[in-house]
Amino acid sequence: MFKIIDRNNWTRKPYFDHFFDKVPCTYSVTVNIEISEIIRFKTEHKTKLYPLLIYALSKAVNCYDEFRTDINENGEVGIWETLHPCYTVFHKECETFSNIWTEWDKDLNTFLSNYNQDIKLYGNNTDIDAKPQTPKNVFPISSLPWTTFTGFNLNIKPDTGYLLPIFTFGKYFTQENKFYIPLSIQVHHAVCDGFHVSRLVSTIQEICMEI
């Protein structure tokens, strides 16, 4: 479901107009997220790290309207009721990647089951979009598990009208007996200020600590 925003009565209207029309602007923030509890859960339950990280991001994104704000085919600004994750899967044999989307569910076990089923069915498909019928209400996640980083930016043309957040994970590392992973968050300033990104980061961290 896509709920159209009444822009004439939208408190964000002057900010949206400024950063979308006058000064089109995207920005990225890179933070280190502690994932010690996720690593513990992964070890105890013999599951993979990637779907747990995808779950944490998806749960946080679906908490806030700012990260589900989009523009439909008619040019109308609105908010998706739910966003599903669309994540990259690397193919070592040909050094390319594919996009796979998985239906979001706030129940962890259900989501992991959905993820595992999608990987089983589409994980070996080397097409760029491995799983067919990608819905419009998805947000992208990618991973660079080969290297850590302190900054990451995607040079997206600001006038493309793309408003949804883009997330990129790096290689996790240890520091003072705790596990951390770099996470780059790219957003459009028309819908997200630094306050909103900071709040999202706090929520992601809380979810990772409570999984």
Secondary structure as the mmCIF struct_conf table of DSSP 4:
data_model
#
loop_
_struct_conf.conf_type_id
_struct_conf.id
_struct_conf.beg_label_comp_id
_struct_conf.beg_label_asym_id
_struct_conf.beg_label_seq_id
_struct_conf.end_label_comp_id
_struct_conf.end_label_asym_id
_struct_conf.end_label_seq_id
STRN STRN1 PHE A 2 ILE A 4
HELX_LH_PP_P HELX_LH_PP_P1 ILE A 5 ILE A 5
HELX_RH_3T_P HELX_RH_3T_P1 ARG A 7 ASN A 9
TURN_TY1_P TURN_TY1_P1 THR A 11 ARG A 12
HELX_RH_AL_P HELX_RH_AL_P1 LYS A 13 ASP A 17
HELX_RH_PI_P HELX_RH_PI_P1 HIS A 18 LYS A 22
BEND BEND1 VAL A 23 VAL A 23
STRN STRN2 THR A 26 GLU A 34
HELX_RH_AL_P HELX_RH_AL_P2 SER A 36 HIS A 45
TURN_TY1_P TURN_TY1_P2 LYS A 46 LYS A 46
HELX_RH_AL_P HELX_RH_AL_P3 LEU A 49 VAL A 61
TURN_TY1_P TURN_TY1_P3 ASN A 62 CYS A 63
HELX_RH_3T_P HELX_RH_3T_P2 ASP A 65 PHE A 67
BEND BEND2 ARG A 68 ARG A 68
STRN STRN3 THR A 69 ILE A 71
TURN_TY1_P TURN_TY1_P4 GLU A 73 ASN A 74
BEND BEND3 GLY A 75 GLY A 75
STRN STRN4 VAL A 77 TRP A 80
BEND BEND4 GLU A 81 GLU A 81
STRN STRN5 HIS A 84 HIS A 91
TURN_TY1_P TURN_TY1_P5 LYS A 92 GLU A 95
STRN STRN6 THR A 96 TRP A 101
BEND BEND5 LYS A 106 ASP A 107
HELX_RH_AL_P HELX_RH_AL_P4 LEU A 108 TYR A 122
TURN_TY1_P TURN_TY1_P6 GLY A 123 ASN A 124
BEND BEND6 ASP A 127 ILE A 128
STRN STRN7 ASP A 129 ASP A 129
BEND BEND7 LYS A 131 GLN A 133
BEND BEND8 LYS A 136 ASN A 137
STRN STRN8 VAL A 138 SER A 143
TURN_TY1_P TURN_TY1_P7 PRO A 145 TRP A 146
BEND BEND9 THR A 150 THR A 150
HELX_RH_3T_P HELX_RH_3T_P3 PRO A 158 THR A 160
BEND BEND10 LEU A 164 LEU A 164
STRN STRN9 ILE A 166 PHE A 169
STRN STRN10 PHE A 173 GLN A 175
TURN_TY1_P TURN_TY1_P8 GLU A 176 ASN A 177
STRN STRN11 LYS A 178 HIS A 188
TURN_TY1_P TURN_TY1_P9 HIS A 189 VAL A 191
HELX_RH_AL_P HELX_RH_AL_P5 GLY A 194 GLU A 210
#
